[in-house]
Each structure stands twice: as C-alpha cells, then as structure tokens.
Amino acid sequence: MKKMILTVTALLTTALAAPFALAAGDAAAGQAKTAMCAGCHGADGNSAMATFPKLAGQGEKYLTKQLQDIKAGDRVIPEMTGMLSNASEQDLQDMAAYYASKTIQMAGAKETALDLGERIYRGGNIETGVPACTGCHSPAGNGNNPAGYPALGGQFAEYTAKQLRAFRTGAHDPANSAARTNDGDSQIMRGVAAQMNDVEIEAVSNFISGLK
C-alpha cells in the first residue's frame, strides 16, 4: 500500500534530480518526415479517431523514446510495424520535435465517474497503493518533459485506458502480446496499473481527457 506510493515518490525525486539531455530535434524538418503518420495521427498530431493517440503537444523527450522503442521492438504496435525501420536517430528526434511544437485539441471528458477519476488522479488510492498521477504528470496533465514523463491532458480516454490495461498486463504477464513493458527498469507504470481495477482505469482516463 504505502510502500508503493513511497517507492514511486522516491523514483520521481531521483529522476528529477538526475542530469538529463533533452532531444534536439528540428520541428521544421520533422513536418515532412511525419507525412506518413498523418493517416492515423492527423497532419498536426491531432488524431480524429480514439484508436490512435493525439501526439500534438506531447513532450519531445517522451515522444523520442517511444519512437526509439517502437523501432527497436521494445514497444510493439502492429499498425507501425516496419514504418520506422529506415528512420535515423535524427529522423526520430525531428518527428518528435514537430509533434511537440503543435497544440493538442482537447478530447473532452464525459460526466461519468468524474469525481472518482479526479480523486485517483489527484490523490491516488492509499488503500491499494496507487499513487497520485500528479506527481509525474502534473496537476494539469502537462507531464514533465525534462524527466520524460508524458503529457496526458486532453488525450482520448479510450487510448489512455488501453495503455493502463497494457501496463497492468505487463506487470502480471509480460510475454502477453497485449502487454506494455517499456516503462524502464523501475517499472513505475506497471507497478501503478497493477493496483488499479477496470472501474478506476476508466474513471481516471475519462477525467484526464478533460484536463487542460
């Protein structure tokens, strides 16, 4: 319970205190390089379909890592298989910089379970050991680019919920094709999601979609 919260807090403190190097992408160059991504994510990173995440306004460091992981096979997304095979490290940084320079169009939250979602996001669940999301993702859902923590505010609730379930699967069954395990050696997100039930996941994902 409290141990999980203290562990995440310690990891966050360490990450923020450690030296870091931000990605050095060229947003202008990245625009042409992301043309192949527009069909799913929109020309400016604002996907029209909840199946695909909004990338506009996402942290450059986080996006770069995700692109690196997808290319390396550390994060498996069937729809993107082979798409980054010929991309250089500079290409990935440029693509990330382009999306980071754009403004997200908010998905908007539904009225369903907003109170529960807000309680979890801002205060966690001390009984089950779920820490508040604000520690890494900020009160407004803007994330923390220097630390590589993603912005969440305005993202499709369906997509956020899918990622939380994938991390939860990764905690219990990492070999499962539906598992997501690219949260580093600390396994922060797997540890958090493993303590969440479906109702909590849906509620917090919905609340996040309305954050500005």
N, C-alpha and C positions, 0 to 999 in steps of 0.2 A: 504494500500500500504506500506508506510514506516513503519507503526506500526507493521506489521507482521515481517519485517526484524529486527527491533529493539527488538521485543519480542524474536525471535529466538536467536539473539546475546546475550541477557541477560540470557536466559536459558543455552546457551552454556557456558558462563562465569561462571555461578553458578555451573554447573556440573563439570567443570574442577577445580574449586577452592575447591569443597567439598571433604572430605576424601572418600577413596574408598578401597575396598578389592578385589584384583584380584582372580579369580578362581584358585584353587590349584589342578589341575588335573594331572594324571600320563599318559603321552603320550604312554609309552610302554604298559601299561595295557589297554589303550584305543584302541589299534590296534585290539585286539581280540574282543572287545565289539562292534566295528563298522563293523564287518563282515557282519551283516545282512543289512547294509546300502549300501554295495558295488554295488548291482544290479542297484541302481538308481544314486548314487553319485560317483561311482568308488572306487576302493580299496584304493586309496590315496586321495580321496576327489575331484578328477577331473572328474566330470561327462562328459560323451560323448554326452549327449542329453540336448538341451537347455531347455527342460521341467523341468529339475531338476538342482538346483543351484550347482555351484562349491563351495565346502566347504574348500578346501585346502588353507591354509594361512589366513583363516578368524580369527578375534580376538577371543581369548579364552573366554573372558568375555561375548562378544556378543553371541557366539555360546551356551554357557552355559545357558544364559537367554532364547534363542529361544527353546532349548530343554526342559527347565523347563516349558515354556509357552505351548508348544505342549503337553507335558504330562498332564498339568493341564487343557487343553482345552481352554486356553486363545488365542491360535493361532491354528486355525483349518486347518489341511492339511489332506484331505481324505486319501491320499496314506499312511499316517503314523498312521492312527487310530489304537490304541492298541499296536503299536510297542514298546512304551516306558512305558507301564503300569507297568511292573515289574522292571524297572530300578531304582536304588537307586540314591540319590543325588551324591554320589561318582562316580557312573557309568556315569552319565551325564557329570560331570566335566572331567572324564578321556577321554570320547569320544571327547569332545570339545578340550582338550589338544592335542589329536592325530591329529585331522584335522588342528589345529593351527600350528602344527610343520611341516606340509607339504608345498610344494611350488605350487602355482597355475600355471596352464598352461593357458596362456592368450587366451581369446576368439577371440580378434581382432575386430576392427571396420570396418564398410563399409564406403565408401566415402559419402554416403547420409547424407546431412544436418549436416556435421561435424562442420561447423562454428557456426550454431545455437546451437548445443549441447554444444560446448565449451563456448559460451557466457553465456549460462544459468548456466553451471557448475561453471564457474569461477566468474561470475558477477551477476547471478540471473536475475530477471526481475523486476526492480523497479516500473514499471507501474502497475503490477499486484500483487506486494508484495511477489514475490518469491525470497528468499534469495539465495546467492551463496552456492553451495554444499560444497565448500572447507572449510567452517568454521567448519563443523563437520567431513567431510570425508577426509580432507587434499587435497592439490593441486594435489598429485599423486594418490589419491583414496585409500590411505592406511588405512583410518579410524583412530580411536583413541581408542585403546584397554582399557586404564585405565578408560575412560569415557563410554565405552561400545558402541561406535559408530562403525558400521561395515565397513570393507574394501569393496570397490566397484570395484576397478580397475581390469579389465580382466574378470569380470563376464559376462555371457551371456546377451546380450541386451534384448532378449525376456523375460528373467526372471526378470531383473530389471524393465522393463516396466510393467510387470504384477504386481509387488509389488507396484509400484507407483499408478497404477489404483486401486489396492485393498485399499490402504490408502485413495485415493480420495473417493472411495465408502464408506469407513469407516467414512469419515468426514460428508457425507450427509445422509447416510443410514446405520448406524452401525449394524442394525439387519440383513442386507442382507448377504446371505451365501457367497458372494464374497468379503465381507468387511474384511479388516485387521485393528485391533484396538489395537495391543499390543505395541504401542509406548509410553506408560506411561501416567500419568495424564497430562503432559504438551502437549500431542498430537502434538508434533513437526512435525512428518511426515504427519499426517493427515492435519495439517494446511498448510504445503507446497504444498502437492499434490492437495489439493482442489483448488489452484490457477493456476494449470497447465492444459493446453489443451492437446489433444492427440498428436498433432504435436510436442509440446515441450517435452512431455514424451518420444516419440520415439527418438527424436533427442538427448536428454541428455543421454538416456540409451545406444544409439549407441556410443556416444563419450566415455562414461565410460568404455565400453567393450574394448577400445583400450588403456586405461591408464595403465602405468606400474609403 
